[in-house]
Amino acid sequence: MGEATGTPGRMVSGDRLTLDEYADDFNERFWRPRNTGAWKFERAQTFRQPESASWNAFHGGNWELSLRLLEERRAKLEDYFDRISAHGFFVRRVRVVEEPLSSYLVWELNSLLIRHQSGASISVVDAGSLEPLEREGALPEIFVIGPDTVYQVLYDADGVAEGAIRCVERSTARRWAEFIDAQHQNGEKLDAYFDRAVAGLRPAQCEAPSA
């Protein structure tokens, strides 16, 4: 996995949106005809996703059910990314990892693998490559919708999404998209990373009890 390139800035300034406002605004902008692409940069190593049935199964220690629920979403994800392709744009995602992997990341990387296989383009970047850019703290969670919108996604103390800061500015969107593109290009493709470092792992809370 390659060296990090310069970051376009640490935090985003703009309008504060609630979670519902963020979801509505994102969906409107994502599907508008002039969208040129979408870029996601995911840095934190642990989140909570209580809205996900698979995450709840994982969190409760039922790994087999969690994986089965992920697999059941494959057809919907394939339809979703077919729709994106039909609209003429793309989604590129960068997942930063720290090893040893957190239990959450073991689960999320299984989830992301299905997205990657369904049409998303996801790369994995080792957190160590970002060290020169993170001397003042970890980089934020960023979602760009081209050509002019950047969201810094916000989370509460427990790692549950609570909204976003929206910046509508072409130059900021371009800088973040270029940064994420570079990380995406220099990173390791998710399927290769998964085969090498994730396949066969079980989150700690899902380990079978010893005899």
C-alpha positions as a printed Julia matrix, in Angstrom:
211×3 Matrix{Float64}:
   0.0     0.0     0.0
   1.47    3.33   -1.11
   2.5     6.49    0.65
  -0.09    9.1     1.55
  -0.38   12.28   -0.48
  -1.16   15.65    1.03
  -4.55   16.16    2.65
  -6.78   19.01    1.44
  -7.52   20.14    5.0
  -8.41   18.61    8.31
 -12.0    19.65    8.9
 -14.9    20.84    6.77
 -16.74   24.09    7.49
 -20.31   24.64    6.42
 -23.89   23.88    7.42
 -24.6    21.49   10.3
 -27.21   18.87    9.35
 -29.11   16.45   11.55
 -28.98   12.78   10.58
 -32.35   12.99    8.8
 -31.35   16.21    7.04
 -28.08   14.64    5.97
 -29.84   11.55    4.58
 -32.35   13.63    2.61
 -29.74   16.07    1.3
 -27.33   13.27    0.37
 -29.95   11.3    -1.56
 -31.07   14.36   -3.5
 -27.53   15.32   -4.49
 -26.35   11.76   -5.11
 -28.97   11.05   -7.78
 -29.05   14.43   -9.48
 -28.1    14.34  -13.19
 -24.96   16.45  -12.79
 -23.32   14.16  -10.23
 -19.83   13.35  -11.54
 -18.95   10.68   -8.97
 -18.82    9.89   -5.26
 -15.81    9.38   -3.0
 -15.84    8.08    0.6
 -12.97    8.17    3.09
 -13.52    6.09    6.22
 -10.95    6.46    9.01
 -12.28    5.45   12.46
 -11.74    1.83   13.49
 -14.98    1.3    15.42
 -18.54    2.42   14.78
 -21.94    1.32   16.02
 -24.66    0.64   13.44
 -27.81   -0.33   15.33
 -29.9     0.25   12.19
 -28.22   -2.8    10.61
 -29.64   -6.26   11.37
 -26.3    -7.83   10.51
 -24.41   -5.48   12.84
 -26.84   -6.31   15.65
 -26.27  -10.04   15.1
 -22.49   -9.52   15.13
 -22.72   -7.31   18.22
 -24.78  -10.0    19.92
 -22.2   -12.7    19.17
 -24.01  -14.55   16.36
 -21.43  -14.49   13.58
 -23.12  -17.02   11.29
 -26.4   -15.08   11.35
 -24.53  -11.82   10.78
 -22.81  -13.2     7.67
 -26.06  -14.69    6.39
 -27.82  -11.35    6.73
 -25.0    -9.64    4.84
 -25.29  -12.17    2.02
 -29.04  -11.65    1.83
 -28.4    -8.0     0.84
 -26.23   -8.92   -2.16
 -29.03   -8.78   -4.77
 -30.17   -5.33   -3.57
 -26.6    -4.05   -3.66
 -26.1    -5.36   -7.19
 -29.27   -3.53   -8.27
 -28.07   -0.37   -6.48
 -24.7    -0.32   -8.23
 -26.3    -1.19  -11.57
 -28.49    1.89  -11.09
 -25.39    3.99  -10.33
 -23.7     2.72  -13.49
 -26.82    3.47  -15.53
 -26.72    7.05  -14.22
 -23.17    7.38  -15.57
 -21.15    7.9   -12.4
 -19.15    5.78   -9.93
 -18.44    5.27   -6.22
 -14.88    5.02   -4.91
 -14.28    4.22   -1.27
 -11.16    4.14    0.89
 -11.14    2.13    4.11
  -8.25    2.92    6.48
  -7.2    -0.03    8.65
  -5.1    -0.47   11.75
  -3.82   -3.95   12.56
  -4.62   -6.0    14.54
  -8.11   -5.39   13.21
 -10.84   -4.3    15.59
 -13.85   -6.6    15.94
 -15.91   -3.96   14.16
 -13.55   -3.9    11.2
 -13.66   -7.68   10.84
 -17.43   -7.33   10.48
 -17.32   -4.25    8.27
 -14.75   -5.68    5.89
 -17.04   -8.67    5.32
 -19.82   -6.19    4.57
 -17.62   -4.12    2.27
 -16.46   -7.18    0.37
 -20.02   -7.79   -0.81
 -20.3    -4.13   -1.84
 -16.99   -4.4    -3.72
 -18.13   -7.55   -5.49
 -21.46   -5.89   -6.31
 -19.96   -2.91   -8.14
 -18.33   -0.51   -5.66
 -14.61    0.14   -6.03
 -13.03   -0.09   -2.57
  -9.37    0.14   -1.56
  -7.72   -0.47    1.8
  -5.04    1.89    3.16
  -2.83    1.14    6.14
  -3.11    3.81    8.83
   0.67    3.98    9.07
   0.87    5.58    5.63
  -1.23    8.5     6.92
   1.02    9.25    9.87
   2.62   12.36    8.27
  -0.89   13.78    7.75
  -2.21   12.97   11.22
   0.24   14.63   13.57
  -2.6    16.8    14.86
  -5.11   13.95   15.05
  -6.93   11.45   12.88
  -8.42   12.61    9.59
 -12.22   13.04    9.49
 -14.83   10.81    7.88
 -15.54   12.36    4.47
 -18.06   11.79    1.69
 -17.77   13.79   -1.55
 -20.48   14.08   -4.16
 -19.15   15.72   -7.3
 -18.76   18.31   -8.44
 -19.34   20.58   -5.45
 -20.46   18.88   -2.21
 -18.43   17.58    0.75
 -19.9    16.04    3.9
 -17.92   15.52    7.08
 -19.92   12.78    8.76
 -20.32   13.26   12.53
 -20.59   10.58   15.21
 -21.45   10.62   18.89
 -19.16    9.34   21.63
 -20.37    5.77   21.04
 -19.64    5.86   17.3
 -23.25    6.23   16.14
 -23.82    8.58   13.19
 -25.57   11.79   14.3
 -25.39   14.06   11.25
 -22.91   15.88    9.05
 -21.34   19.19    8.17
 -22.06   20.07    4.53
 -19.75   22.24    2.48
 -20.94   23.28   -0.99
 -17.81   24.56   -2.67
 -16.25   23.3    -5.87
 -12.64   23.84   -4.86
 -13.06   21.99   -1.55
 -14.9    19.12   -3.25
 -12.2    18.88   -5.89
  -9.36   18.8    -3.33
 -11.03   16.08   -1.24
 -11.95   14.03   -4.33
  -8.35   14.23   -5.57
  -7.03   13.2    -2.13
  -9.4    10.21   -1.9
  -8.68    9.26   -5.52
  -4.95    9.17   -4.76
  -5.5     7.03   -1.66
  -7.79    4.75   -3.66
  -5.21    4.32   -6.4
  -2.32    3.72   -4.0
  -4.25    1.39   -1.69
  -4.76   -2.36   -1.91
  -7.94   -3.57   -3.59
 -10.39   -4.79   -0.98
 -10.75   -8.32   -2.34
  -6.98   -8.86   -2.3
  -6.66   -7.44    1.22
  -9.59   -9.54    2.42
  -8.07  -12.77    1.09
  -4.74  -11.91    2.69
  -5.76  -10.52    6.08
  -9.46  -11.07    6.86
 -10.73  -14.38    5.46
 -11.49  -16.82    8.27
 -11.32  -14.25   11.08
 -14.12  -14.05   13.65
 -14.75  -11.0    15.85
 -13.76  -11.54   19.48
 -17.35  -11.5    20.76
 -18.29  -14.14   18.2
 -15.62  -16.68   19.19
 -17.04  -20.09   20.02
 -16.64  -20.96   23.71
 -13.76  -23.3    24.46
 -14.63  -26.87   25.37
